[in-house]
Amino acid sequence: MGVGSVGTRCWIIFLTGNNSNDPLFLQVKEAQASVLEPYVSPSAYKHHGQRVVAGQRLIQAAPDIFLGWGEIAGLHFYVRQLRDMKGGVEFDPDKVTVKNLPQYSSLCAWALALSHAKSGDAAMIAGYTGNSEELDEAMVRFAFAYADQTEKDHQALLAAAKSGRIKVAVSEPHD
């Protein structure tokens, strides 16, 4: 689980049909208020599980038919099929080459575009972005500026750690 799940309840439910060779694993996870809620307007959803499910439905290319939400003793939960078939790609900077970076970037852009298209009016978004290179160029400028800022932030972090202004725990890399 991700760090957002630390301290929350989570159960795995194992079910079988008439044929015991046909297992189904469901995950029931506690859903709490969004960490953004103190800084933005309250969620349109009164149920935190429903908010998580609505978000998942926006970003999933292939929906989980078991995705749902519920409440037990005043606690909000969401349910999903438990399977590790996300198709993710682990980003290893040492293995990125000029040849494969455009392919990786295209996959990331496709997933982001799909989420945006599903979360809004695809025709309106297409009309807004237009056919010119203006949006593409603006996004590239932003990406370079963001990368530069990230490098500056990292240098500032290293300097603060070296000076003792902040304590840094170093962990060993793991496989």
C-alpha positions as CSV (number, residue, x, y, z in Angstrom):
1,M,0.0,0.0,0.0
2,G,1.0,3.6,-0.4
3,V,1.8,6.0,2.3
4,G,-1.7,7.4,2.1
5,S,-2.9,4.1,3.6
6,V,-0.7,4.3,6.7
7,G,-2.9,4.0,9.8
8,T,-6.1,3.1,8.0
9,R,-8.0,-0.2,8.2
10,C,-7.6,-2.6,5.3
11,W,-9.0,-6.1,4.8
12,I,-8.5,-8.7,2.1
13,I,-11.5,-10.9,1.5
14,F,-11.0,-14.3,-0.2
15,L,-14.1,-15.7,-2.0
16,T,-14.6,-18.8,-4.2
17,G,-17.4,-19.8,-6.5
18,N,-18.7,-23.3,-7.0
19,N,-15.4,-24.2,-8.5
20,S,-12.6,-23.7,-5.9
21,N,-10.2,-23.0,-8.7
22,D,-11.9,-19.7,-9.3
23,P,-10.8,-17.4,-6.5
24,L,-11.8,-13.8,-6.1
25,F,-9.8,-11.4,-3.8
26,L,-11.4,-8.2,-2.7
27,Q,-9.7,-5.4,-0.9
28,V,-11.8,-3.3,1.6
29,K,-9.9,-0.1,2.5
30,E,-10.8,2.7,4.9
31,A,-11.3,6.0,3.1
32,Q,-10.6,9.2,5.0
33,A,-11.0,12.8,4.1
34,S,-8.7,14.0,1.3
35,V,-5.5,15.6,2.5
36,L,-6.3,18.5,0.2
37,E,-9.6,19.2,2.0
38,P,-8.2,21.8,4.5
39,Y,-6.9,23.8,1.6
40,V,-9.7,23.6,-1.0
41,S,-13.4,23.6,-0.9
42,P,-15.0,20.6,0.6
43,S,-15.6,17.5,-1.6
44,A,-18.8,17.3,-3.5
45,Y,-19.1,13.8,-2.1
46,K,-20.3,13.4,1.5
47,H,-18.9,9.8,1.6
48,H,-15.1,9.5,1.4
49,G,-15.3,6.1,-0.2
50,Q,-17.6,7.4,-2.9
51,R,-15.0,10.2,-3.6
52,V,-12.2,7.7,-4.0
53,V,-14.3,5.5,-6.3
54,A,-15.4,8.4,-8.4
55,G,-11.7,9.4,-8.8
56,Q,-10.7,5.8,-9.7
57,R,-13.4,5.6,-12.3
58,L,-12.0,8.7,-13.9
59,I,-8.5,7.5,-14.3
60,Q,-9.0,3.7,-15.0
61,A,-8.9,2.8,-18.6
62,A,-10.5,-0.5,-17.8
63,P,-13.0,-0.2,-14.9
64,D,-13.0,-2.6,-12.0
65,I,-16.5,-4.1,-11.9
66,F,-16.1,-4.7,-8.1
67,L,-15.3,-1.1,-7.3
68,G,-17.7,0.3,-4.8
69,W,-18.1,1.9,-1.3
70,G,-19.8,1.4,1.9
71,E,-19.9,2.4,5.6
72,I,-19.5,0.3,8.8
73,A,-19.9,1.8,12.2
74,G,-19.6,5.4,10.9
75,L,-16.3,4.6,9.0
76,H,-16.1,5.0,5.3
77,F,-14.7,2.3,3.0
78,Y,-14.2,1.5,-0.6
79,V,-13.9,-1.9,-2.2
80,R,-11.9,-3.0,-5.2
81,Q,-10.7,-6.2,-6.7
82,L,-7.3,-7.1,-5.4
83,R,-4.9,-7.8,-8.2
84,D,-1.5,-6.5,-9.1
85,M,-2.0,-6.0,-12.8
86,K,-1.5,-2.3,-13.0
87,G,0.9,-2.5,-15.8
88,G,3.1,0.1,-14.3
89,V,6.7,0.8,-15.3
90,E,9.3,1.3,-12.7
91,F,11.3,4.4,-13.6
92,D,15.0,3.8,-13.3
93,P,17.0,6.9,-14.3
94,D,20.1,4.7,-14.9
95,K,18.3,2.7,-17.6
96,V,16.6,5.6,-19.4
97,T,18.0,6.2,-22.8
98,V,17.4,8.8,-25.5
99,K,15.8,5.9,-27.4
100,N,13.2,4.8,-24.8
101,L,12.4,8.1,-23.1
102,P,10.0,9.3,-25.8
103,Q,8.1,6.0,-25.6
104,Y,7.9,6.2,-21.8
105,S,6.8,9.8,-22.0
106,S,4.1,9.0,-24.6
107,L,2.6,6.4,-22.3
108,C,2.5,8.8,-19.4
109,A,0.9,11.5,-21.7
110,W,-1.6,9.0,-23.0
111,A,-2.7,8.0,-19.4
112,L,-2.9,11.7,-18.4
113,A,-4.9,12.6,-21.5
114,L,-7.3,9.7,-21.0
115,S,-8.0,10.9,-17.4
116,H,-8.6,14.4,-18.5
117,A,-10.8,13.3,-21.3
118,K,-12.9,11.2,-19.0
119,S,-13.1,13.9,-16.3
120,G,-14.4,16.7,-18.5
121,D,-15.9,17.4,-21.9
122,A,-13.4,15.9,-24.4
123,A,-14.7,18.0,-27.2
124,M,-14.3,21.2,-25.2
125,I,-10.8,20.2,-24.1
126,A,-9.8,19.5,-27.7
127,G,-11.2,22.9,-28.8
128,Y,-9.3,24.6,-26.0
129,T,-6.0,23.0,-26.8
130,G,-6.4,23.6,-30.6
131,N,-4.2,22.3,-33.4
132,S,-1.3,24.7,-33.0
133,E,2.0,23.8,-31.2
134,E,1.4,26.6,-28.6
135,L,0.2,24.2,-25.8
136,D,2.9,21.7,-26.6
137,E,5.6,24.3,-26.4
138,A,4.1,25.8,-23.2
139,M,4.1,22.3,-21.6
140,V,7.7,21.8,-22.6
141,R,8.8,25.1,-21.1
142,F,7.0,24.2,-17.9
143,A,8.6,20.8,-17.8
144,F,12.1,22.3,-18.1
145,A,11.4,25.0,-15.5
146,Y,10.0,22.3,-13.2
147,A,13.1,20.2,-13.7
148,D,15.3,23.2,-13.0
149,Q,13.4,24.0,-9.8
150,T,13.5,20.4,-8.6
151,E,17.3,20.4,-9.0
152,K,17.6,23.7,-7.1
153,D,15.3,22.3,-4.3
154,H,17.5,19.1,-4.1
155,Q,20.6,21.2,-3.8
156,A,19.0,23.3,-1.0
157,L,18.0,20.1,0.8
158,L,21.6,18.7,0.5
159,A,23.0,22.0,1.8
160,A,20.6,22.0,4.7
161,A,21.5,18.4,5.6
162,K,25.2,19.1,5.3
163,S,25.0,22.2,7.6
164,G,22.9,20.2,10.2
165,R,19.9,22.5,9.8
166,I,17.8,19.4,9.1
167,K,18.4,15.8,10.0
168,V,18.3,13.3,7.2
169,A,18.0,9.5,7.6
170,V,19.8,7.6,4.9
171,S,18.3,4.3,4.0
172,E,20.1,1.5,2.1
173,P,18.8,0.8,-1.4
174,H,16.9,-2.4,-1.7
175,D,16.0,-4.7,-4.6
